[in-house]
């Protein structure tokens, strides 16, 4: 499952610049980013490599450094629907770190070669305990990320419902104001 490596203990200027581009971390000050850096692990994925599948256990979240990541869910049997494409600076896997159950809610696959930084539950909890004021900033950004995803999910449900109505002919029935019986 990809190559996992420790990253250099001391963050370079370019590393800190990258961390500032991550929506979840953008409100953290440089000392907190420096403190967070050694807790991160690097993981490289090959093109089409699956990082994890929906339903797998998980204890870490990921920040995309390079590449494109596909997020998908099983919709029927072996059929998977791509929900989104994530790019550099995006975050995923946070639900299994901050949620009650460490279960993956979607399948994650590299569309092309990708480099990720991971942060496990233990490390994020230690960071939060050591930096409570910054934890509030981090959680505020997490709420923004989750709201954006909720809106996207709502739009997808609406679109899928419309497709279902069109496929069954029920949309014409609804438009005509009654039953075709």
VMD Tcl script that draws the C-alpha trace (Angstrom):
set ca {
  {0.00 0.00 0.00}
  {2.33 2.72 -1.23}
  {5.62 3.82 0.21}
  {5.51 5.25 3.75}
  {8.39 7.32 5.10}
  {9.24 9.56 7.98}
  {9.69 13.11 6.83}
  {12.69 15.23 7.85}
  {12.39 16.28 11.48}
  {12.92 19.96 10.70}
  {10.50 21.66 8.33}
  {11.93 23.64 5.44}
  {10.43 26.93 4.28}
  {8.75 25.17 1.34}
  {7.23 22.59 3.71}
  {5.70 25.32 5.88}
  {4.43 27.12 2.78}
  {2.69 23.92 1.72}
  {1.10 23.45 5.17}
  {-0.24 27.02 4.99}
  {-2.02 26.13 1.73}
  {-4.01 23.36 3.42}
  {-7.45 24.74 4.28}
  {-7.55 22.90 7.59}
  {-4.22 24.38 8.73}
  {-4.32 27.83 7.14}
  {-5.10 29.69 10.38}
  {-2.23 28.15 12.35}
  {0.82 30.28 13.10}
  {4.32 29.23 12.06}
  {5.35 27.87 15.51}
  {2.34 25.52 15.48}
  {3.07 24.39 11.92}
  {6.67 23.73 12.95}
  {5.37 21.72 15.95}
  {3.00 19.76 13.72}
  {5.57 18.93 11.04}
  {7.48 16.11 12.81}
  {4.18 14.35 13.56}
  {3.48 13.92 9.85}
  {4.37 10.90 7.72}
  {4.81 10.89 3.97}
  {3.09 8.33 1.78}
  {3.51 7.95 -1.96}
  {0.92 6.28 -4.16}
  {1.31 4.92 -7.67}
  {-1.22 5.69 -10.38}
  {-4.51 3.80 -9.71}
  {-3.31 2.56 -6.31}
  {-6.06 2.23 -3.69}
  {-5.08 3.73 -0.34}
  {-8.11 2.29 1.48}
  {-11.63 1.06 0.78}
  {-14.96 2.10 2.16}
  {-15.54 0.21 5.44}
  {-11.85 -0.28 6.23}
  {-10.67 0.76 9.69}
  {-8.68 3.98 9.80}
  {-6.79 6.06 12.31}
  {-5.22 8.76 10.16}
  {-6.09 11.72 7.99}
  {-4.24 12.84 4.87}
  {-3.12 16.06 3.22}
  {-2.49 15.90 -0.53}
  {0.92 17.26 -1.51}
  {0.84 16.34 -5.19}
  {-1.42 14.37 -7.49}
  {-5.14 13.81 -7.79}
  {-7.12 11.56 -5.47}
  {-10.47 9.98 -6.37}
  {-13.12 9.62 -3.67}
  {-15.76 6.98 -4.43}
  {-18.53 4.96 -2.80}
  {-20.07 1.62 -3.65}
  {-23.55 2.26 -5.03}
  {-24.56 -1.25 -6.08}
  {-22.68 -4.51 -5.89}
  {-19.29 -3.79 -7.38}
  {-20.28 -0.49 -8.99}
  {-18.54 2.52 -7.49}
  {-19.48 6.14 -8.08}
  {-16.77 8.80 -8.01}
  {-17.94 11.50 -5.62}
  {-15.06 13.92 -6.05}
  {-11.53 14.54 -7.20}
  {-9.21 16.03 -4.61}
  {-6.10 18.04 -5.44}
  {-2.97 19.34 -3.72}
  {-3.87 21.11 -0.48}
  {-7.06 19.11 0.07}
  {-7.60 16.96 3.14}
  {-9.40 13.62 3.53}
  {-9.80 10.90 6.14}
  {-10.65 13.35 8.91}
  {-13.91 11.56 9.75}
  {-12.08 8.49 11.02}
  {-9.75 10.67 13.13}
  {-12.37 12.93 14.69}
  {-15.43 10.67 14.47}
  {-16.68 8.15 17.02}
  {-15.88 5.14 14.84}
  {-12.60 4.87 12.96}
  {-14.21 3.48 9.81}
  {-13.54 4.76 6.29}
  {-16.67 6.16 4.67}
  {-15.37 6.09 1.09}
  {-12.75 4.46 -1.11}
  {-9.65 6.52 -1.86}
  {-7.61 5.88 -5.00}
  {-4.80 7.78 -6.70}
  {-5.84 8.95 -10.16}
  {-2.15 9.55 -10.90}
  {1.05 9.41 -8.87}
  {0.45 11.18 -5.58}
  {2.34 12.30 -2.52}
  {0.43 12.56 0.76}
  {1.19 13.61 4.29}
  {-0.62 11.67 7.00}
  {-1.44 12.55 10.58}
  {-2.71 9.85 12.93}
  {-5.31 10.19 15.68}
  {-2.75 10.02 18.50}
  {-0.58 12.75 16.98}
  {-3.48 15.11 16.30}
  {-4.81 14.58 19.84}
  {-1.37 15.35 21.30}
  {-1.16 18.48 19.15}
  {-4.64 19.59 20.26}
  {-3.81 19.06 23.95}
  {-0.56 21.00 23.61}
  {-2.15 23.83 21.57}
  {-5.77 24.36 22.74}
  {-6.12 27.84 21.18}
  {-4.90 26.55 17.86}
  {-7.19 23.55 18.17}
  {-10.14 25.95 18.06}
  {-8.82 27.40 14.78}
  {-8.28 23.93 13.39}
  {-11.81 22.83 14.34}
  {-13.28 25.99 12.84}
  {-11.62 25.15 9.52}
  {-12.73 21.53 9.87}
  {-16.33 22.75 10.13}
  {-15.85 24.77 6.92}
  {-14.50 21.68 5.12}
  {-17.36 19.50 6.39}
  {-20.01 22.07 5.44}
  {-18.57 22.28 1.92}
  {-18.74 18.49 1.64}
  {-22.27 18.40 3.02}
  {-23.38 20.90 0.37}
  {-21.70 18.80 -2.34}
  {-23.39 15.64 -1.01}
  {-26.76 17.38 -0.92}
  {-26.33 18.49 -4.53}
  {-25.36 14.96 -5.54}
  {-28.44 13.49 -3.81}
  {-30.63 16.01 -5.61}
  {-29.03 15.18 -8.95}
  {-29.32 11.41 -8.42}
  {-32.96 11.78 -7.38}
  {-33.67 13.79 -10.54}
  {-31.96 11.11 -12.65}
  {-34.05 8.43 -10.95}
  {-37.26 10.33 -11.60}
  {-36.32 10.86 -15.24}
  {-35.34 7.21 -15.69}
  {-38.65 5.96 -14.29}
  {-40.77 8.55 -16.05}
  {-42.02 9.91 -12.74}
  {-40.63 13.35 -13.56}
  {-43.10 13.69 -16.46}
  {-45.92 12.62 -14.15}
  {-44.86 15.20 -11.59}
  {-44.56 17.93 -14.25}
  {-48.04 17.20 -15.62}
  {-49.47 17.57 -12.14}
  {-50.87 14.15 -11.64}
  {-50.92 10.48 -12.29}
  {-50.82 9.03 -15.78}
  {-53.17 6.24 -14.71}
}
mol new
graphics top color blue
foreach p $ca { graphics top sphere $p radius 0.5 }
foreach p [lrange $ca 0 end-1] q [lrange $ca 1 end] { graphics top cylinder $p $q radius 0.2 }
display resetview
